[in-house]
Amino acid sequence: MVSIDTFLKNKEKKIAYYKEYYKTHKKDLRYYVIQRKYSLTKDDFDKLLRDQNYRCAICNKPFNLPDTHNIYIDHNHRTGKVRGLLCPKCNSGIGYFEDNPEYLDKAFKYLKERD
């Protein structure tokens, strides 16, 4: 039977190992998650970035590259189909409107009328 001290030491070593691994493999892990969640390869993701000129598909602000953690993959929640890449603000905005074009249209009209 393993003592609690040995168990804790091994747990601490394991945590330290994974923290270090994450630091050195951060980008690889990001692409792994993208492929698993959205069925996009690294090449697919990079092509989307190039096609959008390294900018958000809605506000057109440039992404803060090489860091890709603030690039959101917009997708249809029913079908899973990827629509494009967004900045955090635009992704949150359409999320708050529940991906509903009717809500977005009403918000657009509201802003136009009160401008």
C-alpha positions as a printed Julia matrix, in Angstrom:
115×3 Matrix{Float64}:
   0.0    0.0     0.0
   1.25   3.51   -0.92
   1.62   6.01    1.9
  -0.17   9.34    1.73
   3.2   11.14    1.59
   4.28   9.11   -1.45
   0.9    9.65   -3.07
   1.07  13.43   -2.55
   4.65  13.62   -3.8
   3.69  11.68   -6.93
   0.64  13.88   -7.42
   2.76  17.03   -7.07
   5.28  15.62   -9.58
   2.48  14.8   -12.01
   1.0   18.3   -11.69
   4.43  19.88  -12.19
   5.03  17.67  -15.24
   1.71  18.63  -16.86
   2.23  22.32  -16.17
   5.63  22.19  -17.84
   4.26  20.08  -20.71
   1.45  22.59  -21.25
   3.94  25.48  -21.42
   6.03  23.78  -24.08
   3.16  22.24  -26.07
   0.51  24.96  -25.71
   0.09  25.51  -29.46
  -0.08  21.78  -30.28
  -2.74  21.27  -27.61
  -4.78  24.18  -29.0
  -4.81  22.61  -32.48
  -5.66  19.21  -30.99
  -8.73  20.71  -29.29
  -9.72  22.55  -32.48
  -9.52  19.33  -34.48
 -11.5   17.33  -31.91
 -14.2   19.95  -31.34
 -14.63  21.46  -34.83
 -13.06  18.87  -37.16
 -10.6   21.5   -38.39
  -7.0   20.56  -39.05
  -4.2   23.04  -38.38
  -4.07  23.68  -42.14
  -7.85  24.33  -42.23
  -7.55  26.78  -39.34
  -4.57  28.54  -40.94
  -6.47  28.77  -44.25
  -9.43  30.39  -42.48
  -7.03  32.89  -40.92
  -5.5   33.7   -44.32
  -8.91  33.91  -46.04
 -10.04  36.42  -43.4
  -6.79  38.36  -43.78
  -5.9   37.56  -40.15
  -8.88  39.64  -38.98
 -12.2   39.12  -37.21
 -14.96  38.2   -39.68
 -17.34  40.76  -38.13
 -15.44  43.84  -36.88
 -12.39  43.35  -39.13
  -9.93  44.07  -36.3
  -6.63  42.21  -36.66
  -6.01  39.2   -34.45
  -3.17  39.34  -31.93
  -0.93  36.76  -33.57
   0.95  34.5   -33.03
  -1.29  33.83  -30.01
  -4.41  32.02  -31.23
  -6.12  31.67  -27.85
  -8.13  34.84  -28.4
  -9.44  33.67  -31.75
 -12.89  32.12  -31.45
 -14.22  29.6   -33.93
 -17.77  30.65  -34.72
 -20.01  27.73  -35.59
 -23.65  26.82  -35.94
 -24.58  25.14  -32.67
 -27.19  22.92  -34.32
 -25.15  21.65  -37.26
 -21.6   22.2   -35.97
 -20.66  23.89  -39.27
 -17.85  26.44  -38.86
 -18.81  29.93  -40.05
 -15.59  31.82  -39.43
 -13.13  33.21  -36.89
 -14.1   35.96  -34.46
 -12.55  38.16  -31.81
 -13.79  37.72  -28.22
 -16.14  40.73  -28.33
 -17.88  39.75  -31.56
 -18.14  36.13  -30.45
 -19.75  37.22  -27.17
 -22.06  39.62  -28.99
 -23.59  37.04  -31.28
 -23.66  34.61  -28.37
 -25.74  37.01  -26.29
 -28.12  37.31  -29.23
 -28.33  33.5   -29.25
 -27.16  33.31  -32.89
 -30.59  34.64  -33.83
 -30.51  36.9   -36.94
 -33.9   38.34  -35.97
 -32.53  39.61  -32.65
 -29.49  41.05  -34.39
 -31.7   42.76  -36.96
 -33.83  44.29  -34.2
 -30.68  45.49  -32.41
 -29.41  47.01  -35.66
 -32.71  48.86  -36.19
 -32.73  49.99  -32.57
 -29.26  51.52  -32.9
 -30.07  53.15  -36.24
 -33.28  54.74  -34.91
 -31.62  56.13  -31.78
 -28.39  57.34  -33.3
